[in-house]
Every structure is written in C-alpha cells, then in structure tokens.
C-alpha cells in the first residue's frame, strides 16, 4: 500500500516519474526478510 501512495505522489509532481517498480522491490524484500525470520523462529521453537 505504501508503494502505491508513494507512486501517486511522485506522479502528482512529475507525470513522467513512475517509481512503482522500485518501491515494490523494497516492499517485497521486506516480506521475504519477514518470512525468513519467521522460518528461523519456528525452527527454534520446534
């Protein structure tokens, strides 16, 4: 959601500025990091 909001703000100031792909990459890397951390935590608990 934050990436879409940032993209809309970027387009508001410059119509040629499409940054959605860069913001989505950072969001996806955060999700992958959370999944890895959850896997490590689950492996410690079981």
C-alpha positions as CSV (number, residue, x, y, z in Angstrom):
1,X,0.0,0.0,0.0
2,X,2.8,2.4,0.9
3,X,4.4,1.9,-2.5
4,X,1.2,2.9,-4.3
5,X,0.9,6.0,-2.3
6,X,4.5,7.0,-2.9
7,X,4.0,6.3,-6.7
8,X,0.9,8.5,-6.8
9,X,2.8,11.4,-5.0
10,X,5.7,11.0,-7.5
11,X,3.3,11.1,-10.5
12,X,1.5,14.1,-9.0
13,X,4.7,16.2,-9.1
14,X,6.1,14.8,-12.4
15,X,3.9,12.9,-14.9
16,X,6.9,11.0,-16.3
17,X,8.0,9.8,-12.9
18,X,7.0,6.1,-12.4
19,X,8.7,4.8,-9.3
20,X,6.3,1.9,-8.5
21,X,8.7,-0.8,-9.5
22,X,11.5,0.5,-7.2
23,X,9.1,0.8,-4.3
24,X,7.6,-2.7,-4.9
25,X,11.1,-4.2,-4.8
26,X,11.8,-2.7,-1.4
27,X,8.4,-3.9,-0.1
28,X,8.9,-7.4,-1.5
29,X,12.4,-7.7,0.1
30,X,10.8,-6.8,3.4
31,X,8.3,-9.5,3.0
32,X,10.9,-12.1,2.1
33,X,13.0,-11.0,5.2
34,X,10.0,-11.4,7.4
35,X,9.3,-14.9,6.0
36,X,13.0,-15.9,6.6
37,X,12.8,-14.6,10.2
38,X,9.6,-16.5,10.8
39,X,11.1,-19.7,9.5
40,X,14.1,-19.3,11.8
41,X,11.9,-18.6,14.8
42,X,9.7,-21.6,14.0
43,X,12.8,-23.9,13.6
44,X,14.0,-22.8,17.1
45,X,10.6,-23.5,18.7
46,X,10.0,-26.9,17.2
